[in-house]
Every structure is written in structure tokens, then in C-alpha cells.
Amino acid sequence: MSGLAFLIPIALGLGLLGLAAFFWAMRRGQFEDLDGAARRILIDDEEDEP
């Protein structure tokens, strides 16, 4: 029983930490352009070759 009293607050704390990180990323604009990164890997960079 004492193990649950120790693990439940830790689990709730980690869940709140993950939720806070998600909202921080939303505020910083991390999820604004989801298609741009997927298309960017398909575009070949033009390299100047002599």
C-alpha cells in the first residue's frame, strides 16, 4: 500500500509535466506547419558544382 502512495503522485506529476510541455510547445508554434517538414525532406537542395 505504501508503494501506491509513492507512485501515484509521481505518475500524476509526470502527467502534468507532459501536459505543460505540450502547451508550451503549442504556444511556441511547434505544430504550426506539419506538412512543411514532410515536404521539405523530398526537395533536393540545389548545390553549386563547378
N, C-alpha and C positions, 0 to 999 in steps of 0.2 A: 504494500500500500504506500509506503514511503517513496518507492520508486516513481509511482504515478504523480505524487505531489511534487516531485522534482522535474519530471519530464514534460508534464502538461504546460507549465509556464514557459519552459524553453521552447516548446513547439509553437505556442501562441506568440512568443516574442519573435521567433524566426518568420512566422507567417506575417506579422505586422511589419517586420523589416523588409520582406519581399514586396509587400504591398506598397510600402513607402518608396522603395526603389522603382517600382513600376510607375507610380505617379510622378516621381522625379523625372523619369525618362520621358513621360508624356509631356511634362511642362517644358523640357529642354528640346522637344521636337524630334526625338529619335524615331518616331513612327510616322513622320510626315510623308516621306517618299518611299513607299515599299516597292514599287515597280522599278524605280530608277536604278537601284543596286542590282536587281536581277537582269536588267537590260545592259547595264554598264559592263558586265563581265563578257558579254557577247561582242562588244565593239572592239575592233582591233585599233590599237594606237598607231598613229602614223609616225614612223621613225625615219629620220633623215639618214639615208645611207649614201655615202659618196660613191 
